[in-house]
Amino acid sequence: MTLSNLIRRHSAPRLGMISGVFCFALLIFISGCKEQTPSSSTANKEKSQGTAGNSSASSQGDHECENYIDNAMSMLEPERLEISSFVGRAVGLLNQWASQCGNLNADASSLTDSQKPFFKKYLGEAQLAKMDLTRFTESDAKFIRDSQLFNGMINAAIEGKSNDVERVTAAFYYCMSNIALNTNQQNVLPLTPYEICILGAGSAEQRAWIYIDMLRQLRLDAVLLKPAKEAPYKLLVGVLLNEDIYLFDPVLGLPIPAKDQPVDAVLIPNPATLAEVLKSPAILKDFYGEEAANRFSTEELKAPQVLITGRSCEWSTRMRHLEDSLSRKQTFVLYRNLEEFKGDPGFISHLQTIGKGILKDAEIKVSEYPDKEIDASEAVTGDLKKRITSLKS
C-alpha cells in the first residue's frame, strides 16, 4: 500500500507522491540592528516615526512566526514521513514558534489547578504527562504528519456525498477497503497509524483507530464501544451525529444495518443507531446470525465501555495553539477539546448528553491504546523491527 493508493491526486494534490529531490525554502532570519543613541539632529524624526516602526516590527515578527509554521508543516507532509531528518528539523521550528510566538511557557504546566481534577477522571498519569507538555516532541511531529494524511484520505472518501450520514458511511467503507482485517491476533504488530495505512492491514481495533482519526478531520466525534467484559470480536465504532450514535463493525467491515434499506443496495447504505438497536434487539441478532453469541448483544450495549480514541497530544494546549495559528491553506485538524472551551461543551460532555443521555450508564474514558501502540512501535528492535521494515518495503 502506498500513499497514492490512499489519496487520489485530484482530491488532495498536495499529498500526492513526489519523487526526486525536494527543494525547501530556508527560513530567513533578519538580524536586528544594534540600538544606537540618536543624535540631536535626528531625535525628533525618530520620535515621529516610532509608531510606524513598531507596526513594521510587529509585521516582521508575524511573518517570522508564519514562516516557522509553514516550513514545519511542509517538512511534515505525508510523503516525507520516512525522511527522519525532517522530523527533528520540524520539531526545532515548532519549538522556536512555541517559545517566540505561541505563548507557551516552557517552565509552567499547561493545565491549571482547576482543570486537573476533571482530566484525572478520564486519563491516566502517562497520558496527562504527555498532554501537559508545552514543547513539541517527535511524536507530536508524526501526529501532525498523520493528520495531514488523514485529511487527504477523508476528502477522497467523501467526495460527492451530500450529508453527514452518507459521509461517515463512505469514509467507513473507504477505510475498511484500504485496511484489510488481520484475523490472526498472533500476527498483529504494534504499528503507528502511518504504518497501518502503508501496510494496508491491521487488527479490528487498528482499523477502528484509523477510521476515528479520519472522522476527526471532519470535526466529527466517534468512539470505540466495548462490552464491560471485553471479548474478541465484540467491538463497534459509534459515530456521534446530531442526537444519534451510528454503529459500525470494524471486524466485519460493515455498518450495523438499520431496518430500512434500499432493495437494490449492494452495500449497506443506512447504518443503524444505538437507539434503534436498543429498541429492537433483533437488529443485531439478525445481522450476526449464528455468530450472534460471539458478538455485541443489545444487553451489553446498554452499559458499554465508551473509549475516546486518540493520542494524548490531540487534547493538548500546544496543539490548540498550533491549530489556531495555521494558515487558511492548512485545513487539517490537530485538536479536540475534551472539556468545555469557548462555548464548545467538549467531547466528554457530548457523550454524556447525546440522545437524551443514552450513554448515562456507560463507562467513559480516554483510551490508552493509541499512546501504548505508538510507544511499542517505536521501541521494537531485532527481528520484529526487521519484519516491520520488510513489510513496508
Long-range contacts (C-beta under 8 A, 24 or more apart in sequence): 1-178, 1-197, 1-198, 1-199, 1-200, 2-198, 3-78, 3-79, 3-149, 3-197, 3-198, 5-178, 5-200, 6-149, 6-152, 6-153, 6-156, 6-178, 6-197, 7-149, 7-152, 7-153, 7-155, 7-156, 8-156, 11-152, 11-155, 11-156, 11-159, 12-151, 12-152, 12-155, 12-156, 14-77, 14-152, 15-77, 15-78, 15-79, 15-148, 15-149, 15-151, 15-152, 16-79, 17-79, 18-79, 22-80, 24-71, 24-74, 24-75, 25-71, 25-74, 27-64, 27-67, 27-68, 27-71, 27-93, 28-67, 29-64, 30-60, 30-64, 61-101, 64-100, 64-101, 65-97, 65-100, 65-101, 65-325, 66-327, 68-93, 68-94, 68-96, 68-97, 68-100, 68-101, 69-93, 69-94, 69-97, 69-322, 69-325, 69-326, 69-327, 69-330, 70-327, 72-97, 72-141, 72-144, 73-144, 73-148, 73-326, 73-330, 76-141, 76-144, 76-145, 76-148, 77-145, 77-148, 78-145, 78-146, 78-148, 78-149, 78-152, 78-194, 80-145, 81-142, 81-145, 81-194, 87-138, 87-141, 87-142, 88-138, 90-141, 90-144, 91-136, 91-137, 91-138, 91-140, 91-141, 94-136, 94-140, 94-141, 94-322, 95-135, 95-136, 97-322, 97-325, 98-134, 98-135, 98-136, 98-318, 98-321, 101-325, 102-318, 102-321, 102-322, 102-325, 103-321, 104-134, 104-135, 104-317, 104-318, 104-321, 105-134, 106-134, 106-135, 108-134, 109-134, 110-134, 110-316, 110-317, 110-318, 111-317, 115-339, 118-339, 119-338, 119-339, 122-308, 122-338, 122-348, 122-364, 122-365, 122-366, 123-312, 123-365, 123-366, 124-368, 126-312, 126-368, 126-371, 127-312, 127-366, 127-368, 127-371, 128-312, 130-311, 130-312, 130-313, 130-316, 130-371, 131-312, 131-313, 131-315, 131-316, 132-316, 133-313, 133-316, 133-318, 134-317, 134-318, 135-318, 136-318, 137-313, 139-311, 139-313, 139-374, 139-378, 140-313, 140-318, 140-319, 142-192, 142-194, 142-374, 143-311, 143-313, 143-314, 143-334, 144-322, 144-334, 145-194, 146-192, 146-193, 146-194, 146-213, 147-213, 147-217, 147-332, 147-333, 147-334, 148-332, 149-193, 149-194, 149-197, 150-193, 150-210, 150-213, 150-214, 150-216, 150-217, 150-332, 151-217, 151-331, 151-332, 151-333, 153-197, 153-214, 154-214, 154-215, 154-217, 154-218, 157-214, 158-218, 164-220, 164-241, 165-241, 165-246, 165-270, 165-271, 166-269, 167-218, 168-215, 168-220, 168-222, 168-239, 168-241, 168-246, 168-271, 169-246, 169-255, 169-268, 169-269, 169-270, 169-271, 171-211, 171-214, 171-215, 171-218, 172-211, 172-237, 172-248, 172-255, 173-253, 173-267, 174-214, 175-207, 175-210, 175-211, 175-214, 176-207, 176-211, 176-250, 176-253, 176-254, 177-253, 179-206, 179-207, 179-210, 181-207, 181-250, 181-251, 181-253, 182-206, 185-232, 189-377, 189-384, 189-387, 189-388, 190-373, 190-376, 190-377, 190-380, 191-373, 191-377, 191-388, 192-373, 192-374, 192-377, 192-378, 195-377, 195-388, 195-392, 198-392, 199-391, 199-392, 204-233, 204-235, 204-250, 204-251, 205-235, 205-250, 205-369, 206-373, 207-250, 207-253, 208-235, 208-237, 208-250, 208-309, 209-309, 209-369, 209-370, 209-373, 211-237, 211-248, 211-250, 212-237, 212-309, 212-310, 213-309, 213-310, 215-239, 216-310, 216-314, 216-333, 216-336, 217-332, 217-333, 219-333, 219-336, 221-336, 221-347, 221-350, 221-351, 222-309, 223-306, 223-307, 223-308, 223-309, 223-351, 224-306, 224-307, 224-309, 224-367, 225-296, 225-301, 225-304, 225-305, 225-306, 225-307, 226-304, 226-305, 226-307, 227-296, 227-297, 227-300, 227-304, 227-305, 228-300, 228-303, 228-304, 228-305, 228-363, 230-305, 231-294, 232-294, 233-291, 233-294, 233-295, 234-294, 234-295, 234-296, 234-300, 235-296, 236-296, 236-301, 238-274, 238-306, 239-271, 240-350, 240-351, 240-354, 243-354, 243-355, 243-356, 244-273, 244-274, 244-275, 244-354, 244-355, 245-273, 245-274, 245-275, 245-354, 245-355, 245-358, 245-359, 246-271, 246-272, 246-273, 246-274, 247-271, 247-272, 247-273, 247-274, 247-277, 256-283, 256-284, 256-287, 257-283, 257-287, 258-283, 259-283, 274-301, 274-355, 274-358, 275-355, 275-358, 277-301, 278-302, 278-358, 302-361, 303-361, 303-362, 303-363, 304-359, 304-362, 304-363, 305-362, 305-363, 305-365, 306-351, 306-359, 306-362, 306-363, 306-364, 306-365, 307-365, 307-366, 307-367, 307-369, 308-338, 308-347, 308-348, 308-351, 308-364, 308-365, 308-366, 308-367, 309-367, 309-369, 309-370, 310-336, 310-366, 310-367, 310-370, 311-370, 311-371, 311-374, 312-371, 315-366, 338-366
